[in-house]
Amino acid sequence: MRSLHAVDAAGQLRVGVNAIRACRAAVGLPAGGAVLDLPVVGRLADRAYAVLARNRYRLPRWLVLRLAGHGAIAPTTCADDHCKL
């Protein structure tokens, strides 16, 4: 899988940065919507996401926490590559 995929409560498929925003909102974390809705920032975030997703296993844990915010790394509770929030 190259990017995060999520299905929201309405059944809409969300991919990449949009999926991250939906997941963060679902668990009560700030989604960063106002900033990411800006056209230039949104395009930059999509490109940055692609680079980070490709290299996610090479990133140190402290950097992931810094980029994603407090509570971003949860214990693994997913089965068969599917997680339900």
All heavy atoms as a GROMACS GRO file, in nm:
protein
  629
    1MET      N    1   0.084  -0.116   0.000
    1MET     CA    2   0.000   0.000   0.000
    1MET      C    3   0.090   0.124   0.000
    1MET      O    4   0.178   0.136   0.081
    1MET     CB    5  -0.091  -0.001   0.122
    1MET     CG    6  -0.177   0.118   0.128
    1MET     SD    7  -0.299   0.133   0.262
    1MET     CE    8  -0.284  -0.009   0.360
    2ARG      N    9   0.063   0.215  -0.090
    2ARG     CA   10   0.144   0.336  -0.102
    2ARG      C   11   0.094   0.450  -0.016
    2ARG      O   12   0.169   0.540   0.017
    2ARG     CB   13   0.150   0.382  -0.246
    2ARG     CG   14   0.230   0.289  -0.331
    2ARG     CD   15   0.244   0.344  -0.467
    2ARG     NE   16   0.342   0.266  -0.538
    2ARG     CZ   17   0.404   0.306  -0.644
    2ARG    NH1   18   0.377   0.423  -0.694
    2ARG    NH2   19   0.492   0.229  -0.702
    3SER      N   20  -0.033   0.450   0.016
    3SER     CA   21  -0.087   0.558   0.097
    3SER      C   22  -0.198   0.506   0.187
    3SER      O   23  -0.258   0.402   0.161
    3SER     CB   24  -0.140   0.671   0.008
    3SER     OG   25  -0.242   0.624  -0.075
    4LEU      N   26  -0.224   0.582   0.291
    4LEU     CA   27  -0.328   0.548   0.386
    4LEU      C   28  -0.464   0.562   0.318
    4LEU      O   29  -0.490   0.661   0.250
    4LEU     CB   30  -0.319   0.642   0.506
    4LEU     CG   31  -0.426   0.626   0.613
    4LEU    CD1   32  -0.408   0.493   0.684
    4LEU    CD2   33  -0.416   0.740   0.712
    5HIS      N   34  -0.549   0.463   0.338
    5HIS     CA   35  -0.686   0.467   0.288
    5HIS      C   36  -0.779   0.454   0.409
    5HIS      O   37  -0.753   0.373   0.499
    5HIS     CB   38  -0.714   0.351   0.192
    5HIS     CG   39  -0.646   0.364   0.061
    5HIS    ND1   40  -0.510   0.360   0.046
    5HIS    CD2   41  -0.697   0.382  -0.062
    5HIS    CE1   42  -0.479   0.374  -0.082
    5HIS    NE2   43  -0.592   0.388  -0.150
    6ALA      N   44  -0.885   0.531   0.411
    6ALA     CA   45  -0.983   0.525   0.520
    6ALA      C   46  -1.122   0.541   0.461
    6ALA      O   47  -1.141   0.611   0.362
    6ALA     CB   48  -0.956   0.634   0.622
    7VAL      N   49  -1.217   0.475   0.522
    7VAL     CA   50  -1.358   0.489   0.484
    7VAL      C   51  -1.428   0.555   0.601
    7VAL      O   52  -1.423   0.504   0.714
    7VAL     CB   53  -1.421   0.352   0.452
    7VAL    CG1   54  -1.568   0.368   0.417
    7VAL    CG2   55  -1.346   0.284   0.339
    8ASP      N   56  -1.490   0.670   0.577
    8ASP     CA   57  -1.556   0.742   0.686
    8ASP      C   58  -1.694   0.683   0.715
    8ASP      O   59  -1.737   0.587   0.651
    8ASP     CB   60  -1.563   0.893   0.657
    8ASP     CG   61  -1.649   0.928   0.537
    8ASP    OD1   62  -1.727   0.843   0.490
    8ASP    OD2   63  -1.638   1.042   0.489
    9ALA      N   64  -1.762   0.739   0.814
    9ALA     CA   65  -1.892   0.687   0.857
    9ALA      C   66  -1.996   0.691   0.746
    9ALA      O   67  -2.089   0.610   0.745
    9ALA     CB   68  -1.941   0.766   0.978
   10ALA      N   69  -1.980   0.782   0.650
   10ALA     CA   70  -2.074   0.793   0.539
   10ALA      C   71  -2.039   0.696   0.426
   10ALA      O   72  -2.107   0.692   0.324
   10ALA     CB   73  -2.076   0.936   0.487
   11GLY      N   74  -1.929   0.621   0.442
   11GLY     CA   75  -1.888   0.526   0.339
   11GLY      C   76  -1.800   0.586   0.231
   11GLY      O   77  -1.772   0.522   0.132
   12GLN      N   78  -1.755   0.710   0.251
   12GLN     CA   79  -1.670   0.776   0.151
   12GLN      C   80  -1.525   0.736   0.172
   12GLN      O   81  -1.473   0.739   0.282
   12GLN     CB   82  -1.683   0.928   0.165
   12GLN     CG   83  -1.601   1.005   0.066
   12GLN     CD   84  -1.618   1.156   0.082
   12GLN    OE1   85  -1.690   1.203   0.167
   12GLN    NE2   86  -1.548   1.230  -0.002
   13LEU      N   87  -1.459   0.697   0.063
   13LEU     CA   88  -1.318   0.660   0.067
   13LEU      C   89  -1.232   0.786   0.072
   13LEU      O   90  -1.252   0.878  -0.008
   13LEU     CB   91  -1.280   0.577  -0.056
   13LEU     CG   92  -1.132   0.538  -0.066
   13LEU    CD1   93  -1.093   0.445   0.047
   13LEU    CD2   94  -1.104   0.474  -0.201
   14ARG      N   95  -1.139   0.790   0.164
   14ARG     CA   96  -1.047   0.902   0.177
   14ARG      C   97  -0.906   0.846   0.167
   14ARG      O   98  -0.877   0.740   0.220
   14ARG     CB   99  -1.067   0.975   0.308
   14ARG     CG  100  -1.206   1.035   0.317
   14ARG     CD  101  -1.228   1.098   0.452
   14ARG     NE  102  -1.359   1.156   0.460
   14ARG     CZ  103  -1.383   1.286   0.448
   14ARG    NH1  104  -1.286   1.370   0.424
   14ARG    NH2  105  -1.505   1.332   0.460
   15VAL      N  106  -0.818   0.920   0.098
   15VAL     CA  107  -0.683   0.872   0.071
   15VAL      C  108  -0.581   0.980   0.108
   15VAL      O  109  -0.606   1.099   0.088
   15VAL     CB  110  -0.668   0.834  -0.079
   15VAL    CG1  111  -0.528   0.782  -0.109
   15VAL    CG2  112  -0.771   0.730  -0.118
   16GLY      N  113  -0.465   0.938   0.158
   16GLY     CA  114  -0.354   1.029   0.186
   16GLY      C  115  -0.383   1.128   0.296
   16GLY      O  116  -0.433   1.093   0.403
   17VAL      N  117  -0.352   1.255   0.271
   17VAL     CA  118  -0.370   1.361   0.370
   17VAL      C  119  -0.516   1.370   0.412
   17VAL      O  120  -0.547   1.389   0.529
   17VAL     CB  121  -0.320   1.497   0.316
   17VAL    CG1  122  -0.351   1.610   0.412
   17VAL    CG2  123  -0.170   1.491   0.289
   18ASN      N  124  -0.606   1.354   0.318
   18ASN     CA  125  -0.749   1.359   0.349
   18ASN      C  126  -0.787   1.248   0.447
   18ASN      O  127  -0.869   1.268   0.537
   18ASN     CB  128  -0.830   1.350   0.220
   18ASN     CG  129  -0.971   1.399   0.237
   18ASN    OD1  130  -1.006   1.459   0.338
   18ASN    ND2  131  -1.053   1.373   0.139
   19ALA      N  132  -0.728   1.130   0.433
   19ALA     CA  133  -0.754   1.019   0.525
   19ALA      C  134  -0.698   1.051   0.664
   19ALA      O  135  -0.762   1.021   0.765
   19ALA     CB  136  -0.693   0.890   0.472
   20ILE      N  137  -0.580   1.111   0.668
   20ILE     CA  138  -0.521   1.148   0.797
   20ILE      C  139  -0.609   1.249   0.869
   20ILE      O  140  -0.636   1.236   0.989
   20ILE     CB  141  -0.379   1.205   0.778
   20ILE    CG1  142  -0.285   1.094   0.729
   20ILE    CG2  143  -0.327   1.267   0.907
   20ILE    CD1  144  -0.149   1.144   0.686
   21ARG      N  145  -0.658   1.348   0.796
   21ARG     CA  146  -0.746   1.448   0.855
   21ARG      C  147  -0.872   1.383   0.911
   21ARG      O  148  -0.917   1.414   1.022
   21ARG     CB  149  -0.784   1.554   0.752
   21ARG     CG  150  -0.667   1.643   0.716
   21ARG     CD  151  -0.701   1.737   0.604
   21ARG     NE  152  -0.809   1.827   0.643
   21ARG     CZ  153  -0.875   1.902   0.558
   21ARG    NH1  154  -0.847   1.899   0.429
   21ARG    NH2  155  -0.970   1.982   0.599
   22ALA      N  156  -0.931   1.291   0.836
   22ALA     CA  157  -1.053   1.224   0.881
   22ALA      C  158  -1.027   1.138   1.005
   22ALA      O  159  -1.108   1.138   1.098
   22ALA     CB  160  -1.110   1.138   0.768
   23CYS      N  161  -0.916   1.068   1.008
   23CYS     CA  162  -0.882   0.984   1.123
   23CYS      C  163  -0.856   1.068   1.247
   23CYS      O  164  -0.901   1.035   1.356
   23CYS     CB  165  -0.761   0.898   1.092
   23CYS     SG  166  -0.793   0.768   0.972
   24ARG      N  167  -0.782   1.176   1.231
   24ARG     CA  168  -0.754   1.264   1.346
   24ARG      C  169  -0.883   1.323   1.400
   24ARG      O  170  -0.903   1.330   1.521
   24ARG     CB  171  -0.656   1.374   1.306
   24ARG     CG  172  -0.514   1.322   1.283
   24ARG     CD  173  -0.419   1.430   1.241
   24ARG     NE  174  -0.401   1.533   1.343
   24ARG     CZ  175  -0.314   1.527   1.443
   24ARG    NH1  176  -0.235   1.422   1.452
   24ARG    NH2  177  -0.304   1.624   1.530
   25ALA      N  178  -0.972   1.366   1.312
   25ALA     CA  179  -1.100   1.422   1.356
   25ALA      C  180  -1.185   1.316   1.426
   25ALA      O  181  -1.253   1.345   1.525
   25ALA     CB  182  -1.174   1.481   1.238
   26ALA      N  183  -1.178   1.192   1.379
   26ALA     CA  184  -1.259   1.084   1.436
   26ALA      C  185  -1.220   1.052   1.580
   26ALA      O  186  -1.304   1.007   1.658
   26ALA     CB  187  -1.246   0.958   1.349
   27VAL      N  188  -1.095   1.075   1.615
   27VAL     CA  189  -1.050   1.045   1.751
   27VAL      C  190  -1.034   1.171   1.836
   27VAL      O  191  -0.977   1.168   1.945
   27VAL     CB  192  -0.919   0.962   1.752
   27VAL    CG1  193  -0.942   0.826   1.688
   27VAL    CG2  194  -0.806   1.036   1.684
   28GLY      N  195  -1.081   1.285   1.785
   28GLY     CA  196  -1.082   1.407   1.863
   28GLY      C  197  -0.955   1.490   1.858
   28GLY      O  198  -0.938   1.582   1.936
   29LEU      N  199  -0.864   1.459   1.766
   29LEU     CA  200  -0.743   1.540   1.750
   29LEU      C  201  -0.770   1.648   1.647
   29LEU      O  202  -0.851   1.630   1.555
   29LEU     CB  203  -0.626   1.453   1.703
   29LEU     CG  204  -0.577   1.348   1.801
   29LEU    CD1  205  -0.475   1.257   1.735
   29LEU    CD2  206  -0.519   1.413   1.924
   30PRO      N  207  -0.703   1.763   1.658
   30PRO     CA  208  -0.721   1.867   1.556
   30PRO      C  209  -0.682   1.815   1.418
   30PRO      O  210  -0.578   1.751   1.403
   30PRO     CB  211  -0.630   1.980   1.600
   30PRO     CG  212  -0.566   1.939   1.726
   30PRO     CD  213  -0.607   1.800   1.759
   31ALA      N  214  -0.765   1.840   1.320
   31ALA     CA  215  -0.741   1.788   1.186
   31ALA      C  216  -0.653   1.880   1.102
   31ALA      O  217  -0.605   1.841   0.997
   31ALA     CB  218  -0.873   1.764   1.114
   32GLY      N  219  -0.633   2.003   1.144
   32GLY     CA  220  -0.552   2.098   1.067
   32GLY      C  221  -0.623   2.146   0.942
   32GLY      O  222  -0.560   2.190   0.847
   33GLY      N  223  -0.754   2.138   0.941
   33GLY     CA  224  -0.833   2.169   0.823
   33GLY      C  225  -0.815   2.307   0.765
   33GLY      O  226  -0.803   2.323   0.644
   34ALA      N  227  -0.813   2.408   0.848
   34ALA     CA  228  -0.806   2.545   0.797
   34ALA      C  229  -0.678   2.567   0.718
   34ALA      O  230  -0.679   2.628   0.612
   34ALA     CB  231  -0.816   2.644   0.912
   35VAL      N  232  -0.568   2.517   0.769
   35VAL     CA  233  -0.440   2.534   0.701
   35VAL      C  234  -0.433   2.447   0.576
   35VAL      O  235  -0.391   2.492   0.469
   35VAL     CB  236  -0.322   2.501   0.797
   35VAL    CG1  237  -0.190   2.505   0.724
   35VAL    CG2  238  -0.322   2.596   0.914
   36LEU      N  239  -0.475   2.322   0.588
   36LEU     CA  240  -0.466   2.230   0.475
   36LEU      C  241  -0.565   2.263   0.363
   36LEU      O  242  -0.548   2.217   0.250
   36LEU     CB  243  -0.487   2.086   0.521
   36LEU     CG  244  -0.375   2.028   0.606
   36LEU    CD1  245  -0.413   1.890   0.656
   36LEU    CD2  246  -0.245   2.022   0.530
   37ASP      N  247  -0.667   2.342   0.393
   37ASP     CA  248  -0.763   2.382   0.291
   37ASP      C  249  -0.710   2.492   0.199
   37ASP      O  250  -0.767   2.518   0.094
   37ASP     CB  251  -0.895   2.427   0.354
   37ASP     CG  252  -0.976   2.310   0.405
   37ASP    OD1  253  -0.950   2.196   0.360
   37ASP    OD2  254  -1.064   2.332   0.489
   38LEU      N  255  -0.602   2.557   0.240
   38LEU     CA  256  -0.541   2.657   0.153
   38LEU      C  257  -0.481   2.587   0.031
   38LEU      O  258  -0.413   2.485   0.046
   38LEU     CB  259  -0.431   2.734   0.228
   38LEU     CG  260  -0.477   2.815   0.348
   38LEU    CD1  261  -0.357   2.867   0.426
   38LEU    CD2  262  -0.567   2.929   0.303
   39PRO      N  263  -0.510   2.635  -0.090
   39PRO     CA  264  -0.469   2.564  -0.212
   39PRO      C  265  -0.320   2.527  -0.218
   39PRO      O  266  -0.286   2.412  -0.246
   39PRO     CB  267  -0.505   2.661  -0.324
   39PRO     CG  268  -0.612   2.746  -0.267
   39PRO     CD  269  -0.583   2.758  -0.120
   40VAL      N  270  -0.233   2.620  -0.189
   40VAL     CA  271  -0.089   2.591  -0.199
   40VAL      C  272  -0.046   2.493  -0.092
   40VAL      O  273   0.026   2.397  -0.119
   40VAL     CB  274  -0.007   2.722  -0.188
   40VAL    CG1  275   0.141   2.693  -0.182
   40VAL    CG2  276  -0.038   2.813  -0.306
   41VAL      N  277  -0.095   2.512   0.031
   41VAL     CA  278  -0.057   2.424   0.142
   41VAL      C  279  -0.109   2.283   0.117
   41VAL      O  280  -0.039   2.185   0.142
   41VAL     CB  281  -0.109   2.480   0.276
   41VAL    CG1  282  -0.081   2.384   0.390
   41VAL    CG2  283  -0.048   2.616   0.304
   42GLY      N  284  -0.231   2.272   0.068
   42GLY     CA  285  -0.289   2.141   0.040
   42GLY      C  286  -0.207   2.063  -0.062
   42GLY      O  287  -0.181   1.944  -0.045
   43ARG      N  288  -0.165   2.129  -0.169
   43ARG     CA  289  -0.083   2.061  -0.271
   43ARG      C  290   0.053   2.021  -0.214
   43ARG      O  291   0.102   1.912  -0.242
   43ARG     CB  292  -0.067   2.151  -0.393
   43ARG     CG  293  -0.192   2.157  -0.479
   43ARG     CD  294  -0.166   2.221  -0.614
   43ARG     NE  295  -0.126   2.361  -0.604
   43ARG     CZ  296  -0.209   2.464  -0.602
   43ARG    NH1  297  -0.339   2.442  -0.608
   43ARG    NH2  298  -0.165   2.586  -0.595
   44LEU      N  299   0.112   2.109  -0.134
   44LEU     CA  300   0.242   2.077  -0.073
   44LEU      C  301   0.227   1.960   0.025
   44LEU      O  302   0.313   1.872   0.031
   44LEU     CB  303   0.300   2.198  -0.001
   44LEU     CG  304   0.350   2.310  -0.091
   44LEU    CD1  305   0.390   2.431  -0.005
   44LEU    CD2  306   0.466   2.264  -0.176
   45ALA      N  307   0.118   1.959   0.101
   45ALA     CA  308   0.094   1.849   0.196
   45ALA      C  309   0.078   1.717   0.122
   45ALA      O  310   0.130   1.614   0.167
   45ALA     CB  311  -0.029   1.880   0.281
   46ASP      N  312   0.007   1.717   0.010
   46ASP     CA  313  -0.009   1.594  -0.068
   46ASP      C  314   0.125   1.542  -0.118
   46ASP      O  315   0.153   1.423  -0.113
   46ASP     CB  316  -0.103   1.617  -0.186
   46ASP     CG  317  -0.249   1.634  -0.144
   46ASP    OD1  318  -0.284   1.584  -0.034
   46ASP    OD2  319  -0.324   1.696  -0.219
   47ARG      N  320   0.210   1.631  -0.164
   47ARG     CA  321   0.342   1.590  -0.213
   47ARG      C  322   0.431   1.542  -0.099
   47ARG      O  323   0.502   1.443  -0.111
   47ARG     CB  324   0.409   1.703  -0.289
   47ARG     CG  325   0.343   1.727  -0.421
   47ARG     CD  326   0.412   1.835  -0.498
   47ARG     NE  327   0.336   1.859  -0.621
   47ARG     CZ  328   0.385   1.912  -0.727
   47ARG    NH1  329   0.511   1.948  -0.730
   47ARG    NH2  330   0.312   1.930  -0.834
   48ALA      N  331   0.428   1.615   0.013
   48ALA     CA  332   0.508   1.575   0.129
   48ALA      C  333   0.460   1.440   0.181
   48ALA      O  334   0.541   1.354   0.218
   48ALA     CB  335   0.498   1.680   0.239
   49TYR      N  336   0.329   1.418   0.180
   49TYR     CA  337   0.274   1.290   0.225
   49TYR      C  338   0.328   1.177   0.140
   49TYR      O  339   0.366   1.072   0.192
   49TYR     CB  340   0.121   1.290   0.220
   49TYR     CG  341   0.066   1.154   0.254
   49TYR    CD1  342   0.051   1.116   0.386
   49TYR    CD2  343   0.036   1.062   0.155
   49TYR    CE1  344   0.006   0.990   0.419
   49TYR    CE2  345  -0.009   0.936   0.186
   49TYR     CZ  346  -0.024   0.899   0.319
   49TYR     OH  347  -0.067   0.774   0.350
   50ALA      N  348   0.333   1.195   0.009
   50ALA     CA  349   0.382   1.090  -0.079
   50ALA      C  350   0.526   1.051  -0.045
   50ALA      O  351   0.560   0.933  -0.039
   50ALA     CB  352   0.373   1.135  -0.225
   51VAL      N  353   0.609   1.150  -0.017
   51VAL     CA  354   0.749   1.124   0.020
   51VAL      C  355   0.757   1.054   0.156
   51VAL      O  356   0.828   0.955   0.172
   51VAL     CB  357   0.831   1.255   0.021
   51VAL    CG1  358   0.969   1.232   0.079
   51VAL    CG2  359   0.840   1.313  -0.119
   52LEU      N  360   0.682   1.106   0.253
   52LEU     CA  361   0.684   1.046   0.386
   52LEU      C  362   0.628   0.904   0.385
   52LEU      O  363   0.681   0.816   0.453
   52LEU     CB  364   0.606   1.133   0.485
   52LEU     CG  365   0.669   1.267   0.516
   52LEU    CD1  366   0.573   1.353   0.598
   52LEU    CD2  367   0.801   1.249   0.588
   53ALA      N  368   0.522   0.880   0.310
   53ALA     CA  369   0.463   0.747   0.304
   53ALA      C  370   0.560   0.645   0.243
   53ALA      O  371   0.570   0.532   0.291
   53ALA     CB  372   0.333   0.750   0.222
   54ARG      N  373   0.633   0.687   0.140
   54ARG     CA  374   0.731   0.596   0.078
   54ARG      C  375   0.845   0.561   0.172
   54ARG      O  376   0.902   0.453   0.163
   54ARG     CB  377   0.790   0.660  -0.048
   54ARG     CG  378   0.712   0.635  -0.173
   54ARG     CD  379   0.792   0.669  -0.297
   54ARG     NE  380   0.856   0.800  -0.292
   54ARG     CZ  381   0.800   0.914  -0.332
   54ARG    NH1  382   0.678   0.914  -0.379
   54ARG    NH2  383   0.866   1.027  -0.326
   55ASN      N  384   0.877   0.652   0.262
   55ASN     CA  385   0.991   0.634   0.351
   55ASN      C  386   0.952   0.613   0.497
   55ASN      O  387   1.035   0.629   0.586
   55ASN     CB  388   1.085   0.755   0.339
   55ASN     CG  389   1.141   0.767   0.201
   55ASN    OD1  390   1.221   0.684   0.159
   55ASN    ND2  391   1.098   0.868   0.127
   56ARG      N  392   0.829   0.575   0.523
   56ARG     CA  393   0.778   0.571   0.659
   56ARG      C  394   0.854   0.476   0.750
   56ARG      O  395   0.864   0.500   0.870
   56ARG     CB  396   0.629   0.538   0.660
   56ARG     CG  397   0.594   0.400   0.609
   56ARG     CD  398   0.442   0.386   0.597
   56ARG     NE  399   0.402   0.262   0.537
   56ARG     CZ  400   0.392   0.243   0.407
   56ARG    NH1  401   0.420   0.340   0.324
   56ARG    NH2  402   0.354   0.126   0.359
   57TYR      N  403   0.909   0.369   0.697
   57TYR     CA  404   0.981   0.274   0.782
   57TYR      C  405   1.124   0.320   0.809
   57TYR      O  406   1.192   0.264   0.894
   57TYR     CB  407   0.981   0.135   0.720
   57TYR     CG  408   0.841   0.078   0.712
   57TYR    CD1  409   0.782   0.052   0.590
   57TYR    CD2  410   0.767   0.054   0.827
   57TYR    CE1  411   0.653   0.002   0.582
   57TYR    CE2  412   0.638   0.004   0.821
   57TYR     CZ  413   0.582  -0.022   0.698
   57TYR     OH  414   0.455  -0.070   0.691
   58ARG      N  415   1.170   0.420   0.740
   58ARG     CA  416   1.304   0.474   0.761
   58ARG      C  417   1.304   0.591   0.858
   58ARG      O  418   1.410   0.633   0.903
   58ARG     CB  419   1.363   0.521   0.628
   58ARG     CG  420   1.384   0.408   0.531
   58ARG     CD  421   1.447   0.461   0.403
   58ARG     NE  422   1.451   0.356   0.304
   58ARG     CZ  423   1.414   0.370   0.180
   58ARG    NH1  424   1.373   0.486   0.136
   58ARG    NH2  425   1.420   0.269   0.096
   59LEU      N  426   1.186   0.645   0.888
   59LEU     CA  427   1.177   0.763   0.974
   59LEU      C  428   1.192   0.722   1.121
   59LEU      O  429   1.132   0.625   1.166
   59LEU     CB  430   1.042   0.832   0.957
   59LEU     CG  431   1.014   0.888   0.818
   59LEU    CD1  432   0.871   0.940   0.812
   59LEU    CD2  433   1.112   0.998   0.784
   60PRO      N  434   1.272   0.798   1.197
   60PRO     CA  435   1.282   0.768   1.340
   60PRO      C  436   1.151   0.798   1.413
   60PRO      O  437   1.076   0.887   1.374
   60PRO     CB  438   1.394   0.860   1.389
   60PRO     CG  439   1.418   0.958   1.281
   60PRO     CD  440   1.355   0.907   1.155
   61ARG      N  441   1.126   0.723   1.517
   61ARG     CA  442   1.001   0.736   1.592
   61ARG      C  443   0.980   0.879   1.643
   61ARG      O  444   0.868   0.930   1.639
   61ARG     CB  445   1.003   0.637   1.708
   61ARG     CG  446   0.876   0.632   1.787
   61ARG     CD  447   0.889   0.525   1.896
   61ARG     NE  448   0.773   0.521   1.979
   61ARG     CZ  449   0.670   0.441   1.961
   61ARG    NH1  450   0.671   0.356   1.862
   61ARG    NH2  451   0.568   0.444   2.042
   62TRP      N  452   1.084   0.945   1.691
   62TRP     CA  453   1.069   1.081   1.744
   62TRP      C  454   1.021   1.178   1.637
   62TRP      O  455   0.944   1.269   1.664
   62TRP     CB  456   1.200   1.131   1.808
   62TRP     CG  457   1.312   1.151   1.712
   62TRP    CD1  458   1.410   1.061   1.681
   62TRP    CD2  459   1.337   1.267   1.632
   62TRP    NE1  460   1.495   1.114   1.587
   62TRP    CE2  461   1.452   1.240   1.555
   62TRP    CE3  462   1.275   1.390   1.617
   62TRP    CZ2  463   1.505   1.332   1.465
   62TRP    CZ3  464   1.328   1.482   1.527
   62TRP    CH2  465   1.442   1.453   1.453
   63LEU      N  466   1.067   1.156   1.512
   63LEU     CA  467   1.026   1.245   1.403
   63LEU      C  468   0.879   1.223   1.368
   63LEU      O  469   0.805   1.318   1.343
   63LEU     CB  470   1.114   1.224   1.280
   63LEU     CG  471   1.083   1.311   1.159
   63LEU    CD1  472   1.092   1.459   1.194
   63LEU    CD2  473   1.176   1.278   1.044
   64VAL      N  474   0.837   1.098   1.369
   64VAL     CA  475   0.696   1.068   1.341
   64VAL      C  476   0.607   1.134   1.447
   64VAL      O  477   0.506   1.195   1.414
   64VAL     CB  478   0.673   0.915   1.336
   64VAL    CG1  479   0.525   0.883   1.327
   64VAL    CG2  480   0.749   0.853   1.221
   65LEU      N  481   0.648   1.123   1.573
   65LEU     CA  482   0.571   1.187   1.680
   65LEU      C  483   0.566   1.337   1.662
   65LEU      O  484   0.463   1.401   1.684
   65LEU     CB  485   0.630   1.152   1.816
   65LEU     CG  486   0.607   1.009   1.862
   65LEU    CD1  487   0.689   0.980   1.987
   65LEU    CD2  488   0.460   0.984   1.886
   66ARG      N  489   0.677   1.395   1.623
   66ARG     CA  490   0.684   1.541   1.603
   66ARG      C  491   0.594   1.585   1.487
   66ARG      O  492   0.525   1.685   1.495
   66ARG     CB  493   0.829   1.580   1.575
   66ARG     CG  494   0.850   1.724   1.552
   66ARG     CD  495   0.851   1.796   1.684
   66ARG     NE  496   0.889   1.934   1.658
   66ARG     CZ  497   0.848   2.034   1.729
   66ARG    NH1  498   0.770   2.013   1.833
   66ARG    NH2  499   0.883   2.155   1.701
   67LEU      N  500   0.595   1.510   1.378
   67LEU     CA  501   0.515   1.545   1.261
   67LEU      C  502   0.366   1.521   1.283
   67LEU      O  503   0.283   1.598   1.238
   67LEU     CB  504   0.561   1.465   1.138
   67LEU     CG  505   0.700   1.498   1.084
   67LEU    CD1  506   0.738   1.398   0.976
   67LEU    CD2  507   0.704   1.639   1.030
   68ALA      N  508   0.333   1.412   1.349
   68ALA     CA  509   0.193   1.372   1.362
   68ALA      C  510   0.126   1.424   1.489
   68ALA      O  511   0.005   1.430   1.497
   68ALA     CB  512   0.181   1.221   1.355
   69GLY      N  513   0.204   1.459   1.588
   69GLY     CA  514   0.146   1.510   1.711
   69GLY      C  515   0.136   1.404   1.818
   69GLY      O  516   0.154   1.285   1.794
   70HIS      N  517   0.106   1.448   1.939
   70HIS     CA  518   0.095   1.360   2.055
   70HIS      C  519  -0.015   1.256   2.032
   70HIS      O  520  -0.122   1.286   1.984
   70HIS     CB  521   0.063   1.441   2.180
   70HIS     CG  522   0.050   1.358   2.302
   70HIS    ND1  523   0.157   1.294   2.359
   70HIS    CD2  524  -0.057   1.326   2.377
   70HIS    CE1  525   0.116   1.227   2.466
   70HIS    NE2  526  -0.014   1.246   2.478
   71GLY      N  527   0.012   1.134   2.067
   71GLY     CA  528  -0.087   1.027   2.054
   71GLY      C  529  -0.095   0.967   1.915
   71GLY      O  530  -0.185   0.891   1.885
   72ALA      N  531   0.000   1.000   1.828
   72ALA     CA  532  -0.007   0.954   1.690
   72ALA      C  533   0.029   0.806   1.677
   72ALA      O  534  -0.020   0.739   1.588
   72ALA     CB  535   0.087   1.036   1.602
   73ILE      N  536   0.114   0.757   1.764
   73ILE     CA  537   0.153   0.616   1.756
   73ILE      C  538   0.079   0.541   1.865
   73ILE      O  539   0.105   0.557   1.983
   73ILE     CB  540   0.305   0.598   1.769
   73ILE    CG1  541   0.375   0.669   1.655
   73ILE    CG2  542   0.341   0.451   1.774
   73ILE    CD1  543   0.525   0.660   1.659
   74ALA      N  544  -0.015   0.461   1.823
   74ALA     CA  545  -0.096   0.383   1.917
   74ALA      C  546  -0.049   0.238   1.913
   74ALA      O  547   0.015   0.196   1.817
   74ALA     CB  548  -0.243   0.392   1.875
   75PRO      N  549  -0.081   0.162   2.015
   75PRO     CA  550  -0.046   0.021   2.010
   75PRO      C  551  -0.114  -0.046   1.891
   75PRO      O  552  -0.223  -0.007   1.851
   75PRO     CB  553  -0.101  -0.035   2.141
   75PRO     CG  554  -0.155   0.078   2.219
   75PRO     CD  555  -0.150   0.201   2.134
   76THR      N  556  -0.051  -0.145   1.837
   76THR     CA  557  -0.106  -0.213   1.721
   76THR      C  558  -0.226  -0.297   1.764
   76THR      O  559  -0.213  -0.390   1.843
   76THR     CB  560   0.000  -0.304   1.656
   76THR    OG1  561   0.112  -0.224   1.624
   76THR    CG2  562  -0.053  -0.370   1.531
   77THR      N  563  -0.343  -0.262   1.712
   77THR     CA  564  -0.466  -0.335   1.744
   77THR      C  565  -0.542  -0.370   1.617
   77THR      O  566  -0.661  -0.395   1.622
   77THR     CB  567  -0.557  -0.252   1.837
   77THR    OG1  568  -0.586  -0.129   1.772
   77THR    CG2  569  -0.492  -0.227   1.971
   78CYS      N  570  -0.473  -0.368   1.507
   78CYS     CA  571  -0.537  -0.393   1.379
   78CYS      C  572  -0.517  -0.539   1.338
   78CYS      O  573  -0.416  -0.599   1.370
   78CYS     CB  574  -0.478  -0.303   1.271
   78CYS     SG  575  -0.488  -0.128   1.314
   79ALA      N  576  -0.613  -0.590   1.266
   79ALA     CA  577  -0.603  -0.727   1.216
   79ALA      C  578  -0.616  -0.724   1.064
   79ALA      O  579  -0.697  -0.651   1.009
   79ALA     CB  580  -0.714  -0.813   1.276
   80ASP      N  581  -0.535  -0.801   0.997
   80ASP     CA  582  -0.542  -0.813   0.850
   80ASP      C  583  -0.529  -0.679   0.779
   80ASP      O  584  -0.599  -0.652   0.683
   80ASP     CB  585  -0.673  -0.882   0.808
   80ASP     CG  586  -0.686  -1.020   0.866
   80ASP    OD1  587  -0.583  -1.089   0.878
   80ASP    OD2  588  -0.799  -1.059   0.899
   81ASP      N  589  -0.441  -0.592   0.828
   81ASP     CA  590  -0.417  -0.461   0.768
   81ASP      C  591  -0.539  -0.370   0.768
   81ASP      O  592  -0.549  -0.278   0.689
   81ASP     CB  593  -0.363  -0.473   0.625
   81ASP     CG  594  -0.224  -0.531   0.623
   81ASP    OD1  595  -0.150  -0.510   0.721
   81ASP    OD2  596  -0.189  -0.597   0.524
   82HIS      N  597  -0.636  -0.395   0.854
   82HIS     CA  598  -0.755  -0.312   0.863
   82HIS      C  599  -0.773  -0.269   1.008
   82HIS      O  600  -0.767  -0.351   1.099
   82HIS     CB  601  -0.880  -0.387   0.819
   82HIS     CG  602  -0.880  -0.420   0.673
   82HIS    ND1  603  -0.821  -0.532   0.623
   82HIS    CD2  604  -0.929  -0.352   0.569
   82HIS    CE1  605  -0.835  -0.534   0.492
   82HIS    NE2  606  -0.899  -0.426   0.456
   83CYS      N  607  -0.795  -0.141   1.030
   83CYS     CA  608  -0.819  -0.088   1.162
   83CYS      C  609  -0.954  -0.017   1.164
   83CYS      O  610  -0.991   0.046   1.066
   83CYS     CB  611  -0.710   0.011   1.202
   83CYS     SG  612  -0.544  -0.059   1.193
   84LYS      N  613  -1.023  -0.026   1.273
   84LYS     CA  614  -1.152   0.041   1.283
   84LYS      C  615  -1.146   0.138   1.398
   84LYS      O  616  -1.106   0.104   1.507
   84LYS     CB  617  -1.264  -0.060   1.304
   84LYS     CG  618  -1.400  -0.001   1.296
   84LYS     CD  619  -1.505  -0.107   1.291
   84LYS     CE  620  -1.640  -0.040   1.271
   84LYS     NZ  621  -1.743  -0.137   1.242
   85LEU      N  622  -1.184   0.264   1.370
   85LEU     CA  623  -1.185   0.366   1.473
   85LEU      C  624  -1.323   0.375   1.534
   85LEU      O  625  -1.421   0.360   1.470
   85LEU     CB  626  -1.146   0.502   1.414
   85LEU     CG  627  -1.007   0.509   1.357
   85LEU    CD1  628  -0.985   0.643   1.290
   85LEU    CD2  629  -0.903   0.489   1.465
   0.00000   0.00000   0.00000
